[in-house]
Amino acid sequence: MASLVRFKKLSEQPDAIRHSFGEDPDEMVRTLTMDTTSRTSTSDDGKVDYTFLKASWKINSLRSSPGQLR
């Protein structure tokens, strides 16, 4: 079974980037913060579930692709 996760950049600091994310574009109420140095993500609500992991993985993979999310 496939699932989609959507995300949107909310803010960017030199050391961290915040994104909203969710399975539905109208319900992206959760946020994650990615440390730009270590490239690790933290769920701002403390809940680590499949949706959070999928969003974190996808954001990280796009950041490592040339010309994407830089």
Secondary structure by P-SEA (a helix, b strand, c coil): cbbbbbbbbccccccbbbbbbccccccccbbbbbcccccccccccccccaaaaaaaaaaaaaaacccccc
